[in-house]
Amino acid sequence: MSEPHVTLDPSGLDPVQRKLRGPLEDQLTSALQAATGRVRSSYAGEPVEQVCQRLLDETRSGLHPDIAAGFQPDMDEFCRVAVAIVRGEVA
């Protein structure tokens, strides 16, 4: 699996968010990648659901509180990253 990346759907963004889409995607991606590394390095056989929730919590903790509060990721995609962590497919 390549490194996870966040892409925002412009149709779900307000005008200000659309204007800041690139930097916002960069910040979200950076937080997700850092969280993936932390979760991967401490993975100890937990079930995928728990890894997925931890990945979300760790990602949000790496964001400004206002951004974290509004971050509503596609949980299917987050769980896909969690499955890759469980399978050892994330470098």
Beta strands, then each sheet from edge to edge (+ up, - down):
end
